[in-house]
Structure formats: C-alpha cells, structure tokens
C-alpha cells in the first residue's frame, strides 16, 4: 500500500485490513480520531509504537509528554511539521 491509497481509505469507517497496530493508530490520527489512535499505541512496548505515541502527544500539544515518549523511542522531537512527521511515520508503518 502506498501513502495515497492509505489516505484514500479515510473515506471508509474502518482502517484497511492487515495493517499493523501502528498503522491503524496513524490511520485514526489521520482521520482526526486522536483518542482511538492513542488507545491503540499507548500500551505497546516497542520503540516504533513509542515514536507514534510521541507524535500523538505532539499533535495534541502536550510537548512534555511527547518528549518523554520520543526519549522512550530513542529519538528526539523532529524539526518537521506535524503533517511531515505523520507522513514519515505512516510510510514506515505501511511499508512492512
């Protein structure tokens, strides 16, 4: 799946079948459902989930919490727009 196909699926009520949890969270975030996106990744222990979790808190405007989760992911808050970060994370999540 490519990024445009992923975006096109926003017209659906559910994310496409076969997506990882991180991709599902980013799908919900892309549709503006922050709460559902957060529910999906908040308890996942891997670094990529922590990166997505950090992005969600950055999107929410909770920079302190975002920085905590970026640290858990072993990274720093990127010098990107929210849209650019969402695209990078989504491309990683859907590329398998």
Secondary structure in CASP SS format (residue, H / E / C, confidence):
PFRMAT SS
TARGET T0000
AUTHOR 0000-0000-0000
METHOD secondary structure of the structure
MODEL  1
X C 1.00
X C 1.00
X H 1.00
X H 1.00
X H 1.00
X H 1.00
X H 1.00
X H 1.00
X H 1.00
X H 1.00
X H 1.00
X C 1.00
X C 1.00
X C 1.00
X C 1.00
X C 1.00
X C 1.00
X C 1.00
X C 1.00
X C 1.00
X H 1.00
X H 1.00
X H 1.00
X H 1.00
X H 1.00
X H 1.00
X H 1.00
X H 1.00
X H 1.00
X H 1.00
X C 1.00
X C 1.00
X C 1.00
X H 1.00
X H 1.00
X H 1.00
X H 1.00
X H 1.00
X H 1.00
X H 1.00
X H 1.00
X C 1.00
X C 1.00
X C 1.00
X C 1.00
X C 1.00
X H 1.00
X H 1.00
X H 1.00
X H 1.00
X H 1.00
X H 1.00
X H 1.00
X H 1.00
X H 1.00
X H 1.00
X H 1.00
X H 1.00
X H 1.00
X H 1.00
X C 1.00
X C 1.00
X H 1.00
X H 1.00
X H 1.00
X H 1.00
X H 1.00
X H 1.00
X H 1.00
X H 1.00
X H 1.00
X H 1.00
X C 1.00
X C 1.00
X C 1.00
X C 1.00
X C 1.00
X C 1.00
X C 1.00
X C 1.00
X C 1.00
X H 1.00
X H 1.00
X H 1.00
X H 1.00
X H 1.00
X H 1.00
X H 1.00
X H 1.00
X H 1.00
X H 1.00
X H 1.00
X H 1.00
X H 1.00
X C 1.00
X C 1.00
END
